[in-house]
Amino acid sequence: MTHPFNNPAGQAPVGQVPTGWPVGSFKTYAEAQHAVDALSDQQFPVEKLSIVGVDLMQVENITGRLTWGKVLGTGALSGLWMGLFLGLIMAMFAEPGTVWAMFFWTLIMGALFGLIFAAVAYAFTGGKRDFSSATTIVAGRYDVLCEPDAAPQARDLIAATGAPVQPRNDA
């Protein structure tokens, strides 16, 4: 049996394709979200709706060139943060006279280990990925789907809001 908090009424279980009638198609997620919010403001049972991203694309934006200096610096900084975290935890249990020395050495060791791990990882790429990037998933459009029993009402309410509905290109 499905727990009610994991499967709200009318929604497809996680990992399954949502079903319903399209009642609006929008260029951005913000526009689709605004349409659902407008329906909510009009007391529409929004639990019958789903926002579905369609025509998904993986976009990798290149953020910069990687050099040994950047790799080692980033690795050392990352390790420094880990050393700071461990140093704070260990300082809670240390004798009062040794807190600062232990804190200092955890920072140094963290930076050193971060530097070494970053260097090894970068060396294993063999120069095949000398850039940094950020990857996101974006959709070509966002459809608002509704359960069939309430779809005509949802479609009419969305149209009445004047939301910029995008034509669907389903073939």
Secondary structure, 3 states (H helix, E strand, C coil): CCCCCCCCCCCCCCCCCCCCEEEEEECCHHHHHHHHHHHHHCCCCHHHEEEEEEEEEEEEEEEEECCHHHHHHHHHHHHHHHHHHHHHHHHHHCCHHHHHHHHHHHHHHHHHHHHHHHHHHHHHCCCCCCEEEEEEEEEEEEEEEECCCCHHHHHHHHHHHCCCCCCCCCC
